[in-house]
Amino acid sequence: MAITARKITPTTLDANELADFLAEQAIALRPLFKSGNPDTLTGSIVVHDAVFELVKALRAGDIAPVVAQIRLIPINQRAARYHVRTITAHRAA
C-alpha cells in the first residue's frame, strides 16, 4: 500500500488560540460519554483525551501549532473509525 503525503496548510492561529479552539471542539464530545452506543462512547473518550493532550502541550509551549496539526491526523482517523466528529485546526471562514 502506497502512502501519499498530505499537504498541510499551516493554521493562522497561535498556540494559545489553537489550544482554545481545539478545547472548544473536544468539549462538545463530553455528552457522548454517556452514549448507549459502545463505539460512540469509546470514540468520544479516545478523541477527547487525545485532543486535550495536545491542548496541554500547546499551552505549555512544548509543541508548535503545526506539530499539533500533524498530530491531529491520527486522532481524526480514530474519530472516523468510531464515527465521531473530526477536530479541525482551522476556524470556518
Secondary structure, DSSP 8 states (H G I E B T S, - for coil): -----------SS-HHHHHHHHHHHHHTTGGGGG-SSHHHHHHHHHHHHHHHHHHHHHHHTSS-HHHHHHHHHHHHHHHHHTT-----SS---
